[in-house]
Amino acid sequence: MGPRYAVYFAPDKYSPWREFGARWLGRDEYDNSVLPQPALDGLAPQAFAQITQEPRRYGFHATLKAPLRLAAGCDETGLMRRLNALASTLKPVALGPLRVTALGDFVALVPDGQPAGLQELAAACVRELDDLRAPLGEADRARRRVDLLDARGVELLDLYGYPHVMERFRFHMTLTGPVDPATAQSVIDAVAPQVARLNASAPLLLDRLCLFVERSPGDPFLRLIDLKLHA
């Protein structure tokens, strides 16, 4: 099994948003070093580490092109070249204020409104890079829980290798794995004040495409390169 690559948005390395996200998850996505997580009232450190275990492996990000294996004849250098060409055609998107909320059984940051140009940018990332994607294997299809998808979800999975794209795309930056409603509310209460301060002091701009890689199955995703948007 070869590496999987993903196109994410992640804040600039020196952004206070990136500092917040990396420390919340407890991992530096550049070198895979462990970072101390903040204290959360009512939740023991071990329990906090557990509820953030799933998103920790991926790093603090929003998905633009879901993890994929490269098609035959494609390589990492070629992917970077194509990603750079795509970035040169896209305009930065002001995300506006983010809010922390429960999305199903996990907690994430989402835009408080509908940022202009965001859906179009995400759709371009899906469409323009899809010829580089190898067909889904059985393990990859199983990971996407085909049995839980409706007809449109299966159609999108078959077309693009991921069901949450196009009109079903929703920008989010994941903070926890599955949690019960009480824990979700505790996380929301703990994070909301800090998010409000970040919104006020450093409004978040989607200004780059970030290439992440999972070198072997189950490895943590590492941040390889940021490509600034130029259009």
C-alpha positions in Angstrom: 0.0 0.0 0.0 1.5 3.3 -1.1 1.2 6.6 0.7 -2.0 8.7 0.9 -2.0 12.4 0.2 -4.6 15.0 1.2 -5.1 18.6 0.3 -6.1 20.5 3.4 -6.3 24.0 4.6 -4.3 24.6 7.7 -3.4 28.0 9.2 0.1 29.4 8.7 2.7 27.8 10.9 3.0 31.0 13.1 -0.7 31.8 13.2 -2.4 31.8 16.6 -5.0 29.6 15.1 -2.4 27.0 14.3 -0.9 27.3 17.8 -4.4 26.8 19.2 -5.2 23.8 17.1 -1.9 22.0 17.4 -1.8 22.3 21.2 -5.5 21.3 21.4 -4.8 18.1 19.5 -1.4 17.6 21.2 0.8 17.2 18.1 2.9 19.2 15.8 2.0 18.1 12.2 5.3 19.2 10.8 7.6 16.9 12.8 5.1 14.7 14.7 6.4 15.9 18.0 4.1 15.7 21.1 2.7 18.9 22.4 1.2 19.4 25.9 -2.6 19.7 25.7 -4.5 22.3 27.7 -6.4 21.4 30.9 -10.1 20.9 30.5 -12.3 21.2 33.5 -14.0 18.0 34.4 -12.0 15.9 32.0 -8.8 14.0 33.1 -5.7 14.4 30.8 -6.0 10.8 29.7 -9.6 11.2 28.8 -8.8 14.4 26.9 -6.1 12.6 25.0 -8.6 9.9 24.1 -11.3 12.1 22.7 -8.7 13.9 20.5 -6.9 10.7 19.4 -8.7 10.4 16.0 -8.2 14.0 14.8 -4.7 14.1 16.3 -3.5 11.7 13.6 -4.6 14.1 10.8 -3.5 17.4 12.3 -5.5 20.6 12.7 -7.1 21.2 9.3 -10.1 21.5 7.0 -10.3 19.0 4.2 -10.4 20.3 0.6 -9.4 17.0 -1.2 -9.8 13.9 1.0 -6.9 11.5 1.4 -6.1 9.6 -1.8 -3.5 7.3 -3.3 -1.9 8.4 -6.5 -2.8 6.8 -9.8 -0.2 4.8 -11.7 2.3 7.1 -13.4 1.8 9.9 -10.8 4.3 10.8 -8.2 4.7 13.3 -5.3 6.6 15.8 -7.4 4.0 15.8 -10.0 1.3 16.2 -7.4 3.1 19.2 -5.9 3.4 20.7 -9.4 -0.3 20.3 -10.1 -1.2 21.7 -6.7 0.9 24.7 -7.3 -0.7 25.3 -10.6 -4.1 25.0 -9.0 -3.2 27.4 -6.2 -2.2 30.0 -8.7 -5.8 30.1 -10.1 -7.6 30.4 -6.7 -8.5 33.5 -4.7 -8.1 33.6 -0.9 -11.4 33.3 1.0 -12.2 35.2 4.2 -13.8 32.7 6.4 -15.3 35.2 8.8 -15.9 34.3 12.4 -15.7 30.6 13.3 -17.8 29.0 15.9 -17.4 25.8 17.8 -20.3 23.3 17.5 -21.3 19.6 17.5 -21.5 18.0 14.1 -23.2 14.8 14.7 -21.1 13.1 17.4 -18.0 15.2 17.2 -17.0 18.8 17.8 -15.6 21.1 15.2 -15.0 24.7 14.2 -17.2 25.9 11.4 -17.8 29.3 9.7 -20.6 31.3 11.3 -21.9 32.3 7.9 -21.5 31.3 4.3 -18.1 32.6 3.1 -18.2 33.9 -0.4 -16.2 31.7 -2.8 -15.6 28.9 -0.4 -17.8 26.2 -2.1 -16.3 27.0 -5.4 -12.8 26.8 -4.1 -13.5 23.4 -2.5 -15.1 22.1 -5.6 -12.1 23.1 -7.7 -9.8 21.2 -5.5 -11.9 18.1 -5.9 -12.4 18.3 -9.6 -9.0 19.6 -10.8 -6.9 17.0 -9.0 -9.1 14.0 -9.4 -7.3 12.5 -12.4 -4.3 12.0 -10.1 -6.4 9.8 -7.8 -6.1 6.0 -7.9 -9.5 4.1 -7.9 -10.7 3.3 -4.4 -9.7 -0.1 -3.1 -12.1 -2.2 -1.0 -10.4 -1.1 2.3 -10.8 2.6 1.2 -14.5 2.0 0.3 -15.1 0.4 3.6 -13.5 3.3 5.4 -16.1 5.6 3.8 -18.9 3.5 5.3 -20.7 2.9 2.0 -23.5 1.1 3.9 -24.5 4.3 5.6 -24.6 6.5 2.5 -27.6 7.5 0.5 -27.7 7.3 -3.3 -26.1 10.7 -3.8 -23.4 9.9 -1.3 -22.6 6.7 -3.2 -22.6 8.6 -6.5 -20.1 11.2 -5.1 -17.9 8.5 -3.6 -17.8 6.7 -7.0 -17.1 10.0 -8.9 -14.6 11.6 -6.6 -13.5 9.0 -3.9 -15.3 10.9 -1.1 -19.0 11.5 -0.4 -18.8 14.9 1.3 -17.9 17.0 -1.7 -19.6 19.5 -4.1 -23.0 20.5 -2.7 -22.3 18.3 0.4 -19.1 20.0 1.3 -19.0 21.6 4.7 -15.9 23.4 5.9 -15.0 22.2 9.4 -11.9 21.9 11.5 -12.3 18.9 13.7 -11.5 19.1 17.5 -12.7 15.7 18.8 -13.5 12.2 17.8 -16.9 10.7 18.7 -18.1 12.0 22.1 -21.3 11.9 24.1 -23.5 15.0 24.3 -22.3 16.0 27.7 -18.6 15.9 26.8 -19.4 17.7 23.5 -20.9 20.6 25.5 -18.0 20.7 27.9 -15.6 21.0 24.9 -17.8 23.7 23.4 -17.9 25.7 26.6 -14.1 25.4 27.0 -13.2 26.4 23.5 -15.8 29.1 22.7 -14.1 31.9 24.6 -10.7 31.3 23.0 -12.3 31.1 19.5 -14.1 34.4 20.1 -10.7 36.0 21.0 -9.1 34.5 17.9 -11.9 35.8 15.7 -11.5 39.3 17.1 -7.7 39.4 17.0 -6.8 37.3 14.0 -9.7 36.8 11.5 -8.9 33.6 9.6 -8.2 33.7 5.9 -8.1 30.6 3.7 -5.0 31.6 1.8 -3.2 28.4 1.1 -3.5 24.8 0.0 -1.5 22.4 2.2 -0.3 19.0 1.2 -0.3 16.4 3.9 0.9 12.8 3.6 0.3 9.5 5.4 3.5 7.5 4.4 2.2 4.1 5.6 -1.3 3.0 6.6 -2.1 4.3 10.1 0.8 6.7 10.3 0.1 10.2 11.4 -0.4 12.7 8.6 2.6 15.1 8.1 2.4 18.5 6.6 4.7 18.6 3.5 4.2 21.9 1.8 2.0 25.1 1.8 1.1 26.7 -1.5 -0.2 30.2 -1.3 -3.2 31.3 -3.3 -2.4 34.0 -5.9 -5.4 34.8 -8.0 
